[in-house]
Amino acid sequence: MRRLAWLTSGVANLFRRQRLESGVHDEIAFHLDERTADLVRRGLEPAEARRVARAEFGGVLSCAERTREAWGFRIIGELRQDARHALRMFAGSPGFTAIAVLSIAIGIGANASIFSVADALVFRPLGVRDPGRVMSVSLQPPEATRGIGSMSYPNYLDFRDSVQSFDGVVAHQLVTFSFAATRDASPDMRAGLAVSGNFFSALGIVPEVGRAFAPDEAKVPGADAVLILGHDFWSGVLGADRSIVGREVWLNGIPMRVIGVAPERFTGMDQYIRPAFFLPASMLRRLSQGRDRSVEDRAARIYDIHARLKPGASLSRAQNEASAAWNALSRQYPDVNQHLVLAVRTEFQARVRNFPEDVMTMVSLLALVALVLAIACANVANLLLGRARSRAREIAIRLALGVSRPRLLRQLLTESVLLAVAGCAAGIALATWAVRVLRDIRIPSDLPIVIEPRLDERVLIFSICAAALSVLLFGIAPAVSSVRTNLVAGLKAAVPGRAARHRMIGRSVLVVLQVALSMVLLISAGTVLEGFRRLLELDPGFRTDHLLMMAVDTELTNASPEQSHVFYKELVDRARRLPGVVSVTMTGAVPLDPNSQGETVIPEGYELRPGQRGVGVQLATVEAHYFSTMKTRIAGGRSFNDDDRATSEPVVIVNEEFGREYWRGQNPLGKRVRLSGAESPWMTVVGVARTGKYFFLGETPQPFIYLPFVQHERTRMSLIVESASDDPTALAMPIRQVVRNLSPEQPVYNVRALSTFYEQRALAIPRRMFHVVTTMGVAGLVLALVGLYGLVAYSVACRSREIGIRMAIGARPSNVLALVLRQGCTLAVIGVATGALGSMAATRALIAGLYGLAAPNRPAWVIVPLLLIALTLIASYIPARRASLIDPLQAVRHE
């Protein structure tokens, strides 16, 4: 109770401190006045009586201090005093304050903005209840090192009921549909998640409007035509109309009743794709007119699985139970489940495994912005060490008056903390602008692919931690150095000689570090520049000019195979007859489009490993005129032609890398390949295409095969139209009209010039990467030059007496100028030499982390050191020129 009463009293005293302070001074004055009057009555003179009264009373300040201690929370009052004193100091030195705050702002702003991108791509958790307990469950061959391994729906149902460590297991897959808000509206292509019935309840997702799926819904295939809208789609496309709940919308021409709207924080199960809606997987068969039997097909491994750990259950225990359950399913259904390994991972572990390029890119960028923060902290530390020179006498006087060194240390650290707080606030403002710029990254697709860096509470916490780290980096050493001031020497001069030498050494080390880190950043920028230059000069293996692309999927209208065949034949024939059209072709996978088709194939004569069903390869189903329209060269054999029909001999075209990988040293022409399915026929290789770029311009050569459309018809194809004019988009409306005439309900999407797609898909992100790294390099260079200028100016101020003596005994101004410039040049050379070692390591790390986006840049290794030395001389010239103009007599007299 006593402690509680003391605490309560102390808190109360905080809010009436000014009144208490006034009362203390009044009480002390009353006692002094009473004692003075008493001594005067005894015969002393008033002045003498006052002196005796004060002597008897003791130290007025110490008495007031003891009274303040009795109030409690003395430390808070002292911190407030320190803060007020620091603010007055900053106001008296606006130049110093502005440079220090700006330096910290650049460091923290760069880190916050890049972390916001890393958070969006890698770190941001799922928008579900307790996301840390939601695990990713995947199936993969034992030798697989990456990729998303999915599970079939029947396997999911058996697995869901057999693992006790999970509090709920859900299945989901991304599916595209034609969507119309009303029966008469023109349909659009939209992507939604087909989910298991327990999806919302198991993940703890409470709809913002309406309700989730009921327990008895989604059990009977095709019985429950209900869906839940995604929040972004509901607010952005449907105008946040709450009355839509309970109404019908049309998917693939079938009415579906809207029962709810997902909450804003839940954007789906993928960090990139935001589904427009969620529907029961049991509806897929009905929506596809019976063609989609994935809910019943145990071999259709197309569903991604997530599971929630029970409270108290560990990841290792869940892994053991899940593996045992899967092994039982493998023995029960060996034809479709053998040779697969089940893994339970956290969502972060799954992202690191499945998207290693994104992780390495973010790690590389975070390392570079950490260097910017280090340079900024070194710059502020340099400024504080220089400022300590002018405050040496102040510190000495405070020590002489009895202020303890710990008390002074706390005051100096308070100043550093306030600088960090101001820099953090300015850095967040800078990051706000940078995040807006980074949000301009657009993925060229009509699918809801979103990369959304944002300044949320996670980025703010990261920024605060960066500010706290910066205080440790730039605040402690200067503060400790300042309070070690020798009392006698400090009272005699503005800065003691030995302390000046120590500070000069410390500041020189910091400047060398800044120059070295600046070189690392600039060499890194040169490395990314060289990678980007090579991308610009790269021949991707296909043309990009004069071409229009347009995607169509006949499955969205539930067209039968015969109707789909007729539709595509008529589409190509009619498009070729349009004015301004040079040629027309179709492909199932536009180069660099992430929605490519992967298959497992068996090359004839290639020895598979035991248990291996085939080799994974990417492929494209193409129309006969694809290679001539896309200007993809056939290196050997022939292209597809009109003689290749559905009833003729199955044929295939492989690229050069496929031949090297699976028929090393042999001619691929005449070899055979077949898909791994038991009923797949052997296909004869009739042509070898030049190896190009299929997913990413920086990729290593990839095996790739082409199948003729007439023998492998697909529902989703992209029309490629060659225009006679430089603006192929002028053909968009005529071709849309052709599609509308053939099938009024057929959605058309991804309509854009192939050159625009190539720019956005292949070059926009590398260009943005180059801009980011270059900006960091320039920021680091500017900060390093500011630090160097400050050091040389400080050196000139400390050596003014020495320079005056030199000039008094005959040294010319040019000698003094060379002396000072030599100091700056020496630091730059040492920094460049040190930075060269770090740059070699950074270059190797960048080339590995930003594969395809970075390449060795030999000219940068010559230009950057010369640039650093030249800028160093320029930064040193102003204080050097000032030193050469020193009046010897005034310098000696001043000292």
Number of C-alpha atoms within 10 A of each C-alpha: 6 7 8 9 10 14 15 12 14 16 14 13 17 16 10 10 14 10 10 16 14 10 12 16 13 12 13 14 12 12 13 21 16 11 18 23 15 14 18 15 12 10 9 15 13 14 11 13 22 19 14 16 20 17 11 11 14 10 11 14 10 10 14 16 13 11 14 18 12 12 18 19 16 16 10 11 14 14 14 13 13 20 18 14 15 21 16 11 14 17 12 11 11 11 10 17 20 14 16 24 22 22 29 34 28 27 30 32 31 29 27 32 29 24 27 26 24 20 20 18 20 22 18 17 17 20 17 21 15 12 16 14 21 25 24 21 25 21 22 18 14 10 10 12 9 14 15 17 21 21 24 22 26 17 22 22 15 13 17 20 12 15 20 15 21 25 17 20 25 23 26 25 17 18 14 19 23 25 24 22 19 13 15 9 12 14 24 19 21 22 21 25 24 24 23 26 23 21 23 20 15 19 23 15 17 18 20 15 18 16 16 23 22 11 10 10 18 22 15 10 17 16 13 18 21 22 25 27 25 24 27 23 19 20 15 9 12 14 10 14 10 15 9 20 18 14 13 20 20 19 24 25 18 18 19 22 17 23 20 26 28 27 18 14 13 18 21 21 20 15 20 16 17 23 26 24 23 29 25 26 24 25 25 20 17 17 23 20 15 12 13 14 15 19 21 15 13 18 16 17 19 18 25 23 25 25 25 23 20 15 10 7 15 13 17 11 12 22 18 16 17 23 17 15 18 25 18 15 17 18 11 12 14 12 11 15 22 16 17 19 18 22 19 22 21 18 24 17 14 21 22 17 16 16 16 16 15 17 20 18 19 21 18 19 25 20 14 26 27 17 22 31 28 22 31 31 28 28 31 33 27 28 23 22 27 21 15 24 22 12 17 25 23 15 23 25 16 14 19 13 9 8 13 12 17 11 14 19 19 17 20 22 23 22 23 25 20 17 27 30 19 20 26 29 21 20 28 25 13 18 27 16 13 19 21 15 13 21 14 12 16 14 17 18 17 14 18 17 16 16 18 19 23 21 20 9 9 16 22 16 12 16 26 19 14 22 27 15 16 28 25 15 18 25 25 18 16 26 23 17 16 25 21 14 23 18 18 13 17 22 18 11 14 19 22 21 13 12 20 21 14 14 23 20 12 17 28 21 16 25 30 26 24 33 32 30 28 31 30 28 30 28 32 31 28 27 27 30 25 21 23 23 16 17 20 14 8 12 12 20 17 18 15 18 18 19 29 26 24 21 21 21 22 24 22 25 23 21 19 15 14 8 12 20 17 12 16 21 12 15 18 20 12 15 22 18 12 14 11 15 18 17 21 26 23 24 25 25 22 23 22 17 16 13 12 15 12 12 15 16 19 23 22 15 11 14 11 12 9 7 10 12 15 19 16 14 16 18 21 21 23 26 25 22 18 20 17 15 19 21 13 17 16 19 14 17 14 14 20 22 11 9 9 16 15 13 8 10 13 22 23 24 28 24 23 23 20 22 20 14 12 18 16 12 9 10 12 24 18 13 18 19 24 21 18 17 13 7 8 11 15 18 20 19 21 20 23 26 24 17 21 23 20 24 18 16 21 20 13 11 14 18 21 23 23 24 23 24 21 20 18 11 19 19 17 16 23 22 26 23 30 25 21 14 15 11 13 22 19 14 21 17 11 14 21 18 12 18 22 14 12 16 14 13 21 25 23 21 19 16 21 18 24 24 17 15 24 18 15 18 22 21 18 17 18 24 19 15 22 23 15 20 23 20 16 26 25 16 21 31 24 18 27 29 23 21 28 28 23 21 27 24 22 22 23 20 15 19 15 21 20 15 23 23 17 16 20 14 9 9 14 13 19 12 14 22 20 14 15 22 22 15 17 25 19 14 22 27 19 17 25 27 17 18 24 19 13 17 23 16 12 20 23 16 17 26 19 17 21 25 17 20 28 30 23 20 18 12 11 19 18 11 13 18 23 15 13 24 20 14 17 24 22 17 22 25 20 15 23 28 17 15 23 22 16 18 15 19 13 12 16 15 9 9 10
